[in-house]
Amino acid sequence: MPIVVEYNNHPRVALSTHIRSRLSVAEKDYVVHPQIKQLLDTLMIDRPLWEFRLDDTDWNGTVTSFSIMENGEVLGSVSRNYSRNAYGFRITNERIAAQRTKARGYSTSDKDKALKAIKKMFYTKTINECVREMQEQIVYEVESMERSKMREVSQNKLPIDNAARAFVWETAWQAFVESNQGRGVERQIAEYDRAKTESQHVNELSRELSNNKAYLIRRNGSAYTVVRGNDVAVRTDETLPENLKAPLGMLKLVAVRQFITNVGMRTGENDFAIFNQETEDDKENQ
């Protein structure tokens, strides 16, 4: 199979799935664009702990972009682009994007400026960035589940509405259910009742997140980052508050994006959103 000539089997340079796929059907070896290679080689010397991944090529099989990683974390990416009547570099990561109002990356045709920007802005996430990312991910998953449950309610209500036209929707619910036995809507009725109840509980959890009452927890090995409003704490199995141990233990047993009534939701492999667990004694002691 063809190779990327300059970095074939290099211990610190990997190939993206995209490039591997293209190489598998390529008729010639790929090369790295001289501008990209010059920048990459300098960084390999200046940052011995960094690893690199060649990401994309142009139509002619010339590598034009790469990502930088440290300890498995992607720090950002660099690509060749055309800007202000000259070819140069486009440097991007979430940190740079957050500082810019229009373009999500920084562009320059000056190699030294590109190196300076990379060395300044490419580093592993800070604690505050990790906490902010965790909050955004968990809140997004809960809100996504809330929207999903609302869609379930709507989808299962539609066939019920159609069947109810023959009877009158406003009639007592039990009478409607009994009158539709054997008419093919039993499953939708059961799903509607389930989805409506679950939607109400997820909506309640979403409100608690908005009011900073729910607990957001991320598991990192044997440690737990616990966030509630502006309060952030790192706990272990031994120091985790007693009122969180039981709900967290229950959520660990369910699949990702599963919800337990009055307990919370497992939003990711190691992320959890838990209902406010304050007891009446806790409130009196505040």
N, C-alpha and C positions, 0 to 999 in steps of 0.2 A: 504494500500500500504506500502511496506517496507520503511524504513527511513535510514538516515545516523545517526547512534546512538549518536555520541558525540555532534552533533550540531543540533539536531532536533528542528526546530522552533526557532533557536537562532536569536535574532534581528539584529546581525551584520554579519551573515553568510548566504549567499544565495547559491542556487544550480544552476549550469548551465543547459541549455536546454538539453544538452547531458546526464547529470547524471539523470535528471528528466525522460527522455525517457527510460533510462536503468532501473531505479527503477520501472517504471510502469509495467515491465514484469519480474522483479527479483523475486526470490523465497526466499530470505532472506534479512535481513538488511545489509546495507553497513557500513563499519568502515573506519576511517581515519588511514593511516599508522602512526605508532608511531613517525618516524622521522619528518613527515610533521606536525603532531599534536603538537609536542614539539615546533617546530618553529612558528607555527601559534598561539599557546597560548601565547608565549612570546611577539609576535608582538601585539596581542590584548591588552595586558597590557601596553606595551611601547608606542603604538600609538592609543590612544582612539578615534581619529577622523577617523581612517581608517575602511573601510568595506571590507569584504572578500567574494569571490565566489569560491566554490569548482568546479573544472573544469573537471577532468577526473579520471578514475579508471583503475586499471589493470584488467586482465581477471577474477580475483577472487572477484571483487567487493570491492577492497580496494582503497580508494581515494588517489591519488598520486600527485595531483597538485592543485594549487589554484591561483587566481588572487587577486590583491590588488587594491582597489578603494578609491577615496576621492572626495566627491561632484559630484559623477557620472562619474568622469574621471578615466579610468583604468591606474594605475601607472606602472604596470608590472605584471609578473607572476613568480611563483616558482613551480618547479616540482622535483620529485625524479628521479635521473638518476645514471647510472653506469659509472664512469670515473676513470682512473688511478688505476684500480684494487680495487675499493671500491665504495659502494653506498653512494651517497651524494645528493647535491642540485644543480639544474641548475636555475640560476636567469637571467631573460631576460626582457628587455624593449628597446624601440628605442634608448634611451640615451646610454645604454650599447653597443648595436649593433653598433652604430656609432663609438665607440672607439676601436672596435676590427676588426682585419683584416681577420680572418678566421671564428671561431665560433661566432654566433650572441649573445651568452650568456656567463655568467661566471659560472664555475663549481667549487665546493669545497665540501669536505666531513666534513669540520669543521663547526659546527653550529655557533660558534661565528663569524667566517669570513663571513658566509652567512648573519647573522644579520647585521654586519657592512656594507656589500655591499648593502643590501636592504635599510637600513636607510640613506646611503649616496646617492644612485642613484634613489630612488623612491620618487618623489615629483611632484607636479603639474607643467605643462608646463610653462616655462618662456615666457615673451613677445616675445623675439627673436625666440624661438622655435615655438610659435603660428604663428608668421608672416611667418617663413620659411615653416611651414606646409601649411599655406594658399596659399602661392606662388606656392608651388609644386602641390597642389591639383588643383588650377585654371589652371595653365599651362598644367598639365596633361589632364584636361578635354578639353581644347581648342585643344591641339595636338591630343587627341583621336577623337574629332569631325572632325578635319582636315582629319585624316586617314579614318574616316567613310565616309566623303563626297567624298573622292577620290575613295573609294570602290564603292560608289553609282554611280559615273561617269562611272567607268569601267563596272559595272554590267549592266547598262542601255545602254551602248554603244555597247555591244556585240550583242544583237538582232538587233540593228540598222545596224551594219556592215553586218550581215547576209542578211538582207533585201536589203541593198544597192548594193549587188553584182549583182542584176538583173538590176541595173540602171547605176552604176558607181558612186563611192563615191565622186569623185572630181567635179561632176556636181554641179551647183549652188544649195545651200541648199533649197531655196524656191521651185525650180523645183523638187527636190527630195521629199520634203514634199507633194507637190501636187500630184506627181505621185504615192505616197503610200497611198493615201486616200482609206480607205476600205480594206487595206491589213493587218490589225491587228497590226501595229506598232505605231499607233497614241499616245497611252499612253506612250510608251517608249520614243518617241521623246519629248513629253512634260516633262517627268521626267528627261530626259537627259539635256534639256535646263535649267530646274530648278536646278538640282544638280550641273551642271557646274557653274552656276551663284553663287549659295551658296558656292560652294567650293572655288571660287575665293575670295569671301568676307572673309571666314574663314581663308584662307591662308594669306590674308592681315592682319587680326587680329593677327594671329600667328607671322607674321613678326614684328608687332608693339610690341608684348610681348618680342620677342627676342632682339629688339632694345631699350627696356625700355621706350617706348612711350605710351603704353596702360596703363589704370588704372585698378588695381585689388582692388576689394572692398568686404569686408565681413561685413555683418550686424550682430550685437550682440545686440538684443533688440532694443533700441532707439539710439544706437551708431553705428558708421561705422568706420572700420579700412580701410584707403585708402592708397594704396601702388602704387608708380610709380617710377620704378628704385630703387634708394637708399633712396628715400623720403618716410617716413612713418608718417601718421598723424591719429589721432582719432577725428572723427567729429560727430556732432549730426544733426538732421534734420534742425536745425536753422543755424549751422555753415558749413554745406556741401556747397562747392563751387557751384555757380549758374550754371556753365557750366556742372555740373554732375547731377543736380537734375532731369532735363528732361529725359536724357537717362536712369538713374537709375529707375525713375518712370515707364518708358515704359517696362523695363526688369522685373520689379516686377510683371507685369501683364501676363507674359508668363510662360509656364511650364519650368521645369528644362531641360537643354540641348537644349533649343530653342534659335535660333539666329535671330536677327533683323538687316537687312541690314543697314550699315553705323552707327549702334548704338553699338552693341556688342552682348554678349552671357550670358545667365544665366547658370553658370556652376554647381551650386548646389542650395539647398534650400535657402541658405543665401549668396551665392558667385556669383560675377559678374565680367566679363571682359568687359571693355568699351574702344572703340576706342579713340585715342587721340582727346581731345575736345578743343585744343588750338585754339584761334581765331587769326586773323592777328594782332589785337591790342596787344594780349598777347605776340606774338613773338617780336613785335617792342619794348615792354616794358622790354624785358629781357636784 
